[in-house]
């Protein structure tokens, strides 16, 4: 039986004596808390010298400046000097703490998808005592903030970089630490000033609200937690060291979603790093040499001593974050912004002037988006960022002008903590530069074109079903004819392949016959039962089609709408659209759609008005959200190139995460069931009239 004496500067109320086993050896561990009394700790060191196999000296509050340099007061230095003079080995846990802090962050990041801390917003209550965590975290995110000035010296300042933390530690904290507190109790003086307290409270509240991860040191744990408002830690991730059961319970009551404990649990109860280090040193007879770090690493590796990931709410929660860039489709959209709405009512003639001025405004946060939850349990939240440019303003300016604004928005999105950003539909003049946007943006971007193509065809097939004028084969395949105009283009070829999975007969139209034959061959190989026809002229078979998809805008009018059969569904996915509301008015018996919208998964989705029913979003935004839920923080769809494999993949991922087709849009917005029924009614009347004639 080996004996370890734990002398802690912590509370004596937490003392314990246990028997345990580690690496096949039996141990007795006795803890003696000194309530911060360093003289008492020195006396205990002398008492237990030669009586214990190893003494662990715990709850020493180390503060780090640059690199491995530490800041300690005179009393701590004297205590360590006494410890080093003893015959019995004394461990402080410092070596293990440095190893476990780094290992815990790397392990958690990898274990939780190898992207958990990507661009996370992390608040350190004490960056100086969590320096190793901060250094490792900086590899994954730039969004690090430090509350050291506020907590250490009641200075109303939140630091925003490791460099700033080091400057504070060396230029402010160290000089202040040499001032005798009995002569000038600076912290007490500042904290008693009502104005300083109010500013500090505001800064802390804002910093916590803007953070997703809070790092709380072991020492003074309860003091730090006590500074947070009642709901401040709700849904947050807390990183701490040696999370005793009472600390876990306290964080559970505060609503914390996840606790990452950097201290592995190596015996039946949670013990501090100084005790763990003592157990390792004693069990393996490790000499206290400069190689101690490597010896401890070997033990951690061989024994699989992983940091603990605790879910105090008994629910594994994961919240990923996105941003999506929108822009006004017309001047009328400016009326959704309150101040501009008032201006437009008072002086509507000034709206065009406002539109020109807004083009120069920096990107703004239009809406926070919350409440999205996949059936897999993963959640997503994000921000809609708005540019002030209408399509007309974009067209009137150089592509470099708008590209610069989008890159600014990407920087803002990253600062907000987004891990991927989507870009709404851009004019054709910007489709090429969007590749450069992906190359130079501060975070991964996607245009959403892959899911837009998928959803448009999803909406097309659903619209044909809702019209109810064609029959279903095996409750799946539409016994109908569909035509794709522009079938050899990047988008058109994908439309053709998608339609072949839902229609019995597909007609492909393009000027390039060689490419048409290639697409025909690919479709026939994928779907042997589908009849595939090719032609260079749309008008040849236009009057036989139950569905027409226009995927090419190279010709002003690909066909005469008056020749289309009653009840036909025309899907116009060109931008700008070929068919306008005037074209639709010519044929009240024909349904013209522009695509489909997506109903997001989740019961409490909150988002500002984007012109769609509550909880519904445009397909390009849905693609961004799907990637967020999947944890795919990457450039998914860029430029004009839409790939078949990505269209299939994003569609399947959408189903996996609970995306549903919520509505179908026409040339004048979302189509209701009544709108579709009205077109069907006109179509049936036209069919009957044609039969009678």
C-alpha angles and dihedrals in degrees: 000000000000123000127220121186116202113202108189133186085213130094119313087214088074095058118134143167119211141166116221145157129240127175090348095306129110121237140185114207121194121186125204117186118201100192090235094308103142093185090056090050090053091052092050091050090056093045095053097040108122090004097081127052090224132003118211117204109203145183094036108159105224117187120197129208120178119350113326094339112124135202115219132164122238094259093056091047090052091048092052090047089057090047093051091052094058125104092223114076112255123204125195097184089238095125093046091044092056091048096043095046092058095038093049094056094044092046094048092047091052097038092052096054102295088268106067097116095035105138091341118164105238127189118197115203086199116012091179093062092040097045095132092052090049093051093051093042090054088067089065104034143017092205098096123143130181128205095192097119091049097047099033101044107003090248108155097235136111112201118221105197143036089243089056090049092052091049090050092048094051103034103034114013097046096049091046091050090063093056109098107244091214091063100040113014090193097170093051093046093052095043091054093057106098095212093052091048091051093050092046091050091050094048093048093047092051093045092051093045091052094048130084096189126044121194111207118184123229094240115073089006094152093046091054095045090046090061093063122091118249097266098026095106096042111134091359128134112236123201115197142146126253099000103204117200093259090053091050090050091050091052090046090056088050090058097248110170099203137013121200108198110198090201114083118224104240101163135034095278132037112268131178126262093254090058092044091051089050091051092052094045092047099042094049098031089236111182115229098249136137086270093064092105093057091046091052091047089055091052092048091050097045095044095042090233098181126181115255123257108198128188103200093186090056089241126102103230125186121177118188123189136224142173128211126198117219132177132193112270090206141358089268090070089068087069088073088071107082101225091045091046090059092047091050091052094049098040112009091174090069093062093091090053090049090051091055092048093046090058088072096047118109118251113281135197105256098177144355112228119210141156099056110143127173122215084245088067096249115129132206133202130174152147134263107221117198132211116202095226124108117207088258091055091047091052092049093054133060118272088241090063095058094036089058090051091050091050088051089053090051090055090050091048091052091050089052089055100255115157098198133015131211125207121212124229111308128200116263091256088067100043092090096045089050087079089059089047089059090047097052104027118119091238137017116292137196130190094211092231093130095059092037090060091045094048094046090058091042087055091046093055091044092050090053089050092048091051086058095204096121132054129243124235113216087348089286118061118067111230089221144105122250130185130205116203110202092024096162096056123098093260097031094056090052090048089053093051092047094048090050088066092057108029131065095218129028128193118201120203127190140127092241106079095182092056091044090057090049092052090046090054093049093050094047090051091051095041112023093177095057119097109227122193127184131204141160092217125065095195093062095078103009094115092058097055125112090187134022126190117197108204099158128069096182091106121053094224115013092190144355108269090207089069094057116109118250113270094026117149113220116196112198110193096163119113117243088031120244094212118062133188088267090059090049091052090058091063114034087170093062124076115221115192132179101198144294136285126222130234109219122225115250138078101234106040114166121194135140121253114292095166096269135099116279112285094015125113139178116272094248090056089045089056090056091049093048091054089048093052090047092049091238100146097177144109096275107166118015135167121349095311111108114185124211094221092053092048090053092044097049091047091054092045089051091056090046091056096044102258113163133188102253103176146350121237127218132191090283099042136274115007118224125213086253091056091053092044090052092054090047090051092052089046093053090049091050091048091051092047091050090049092050090051 
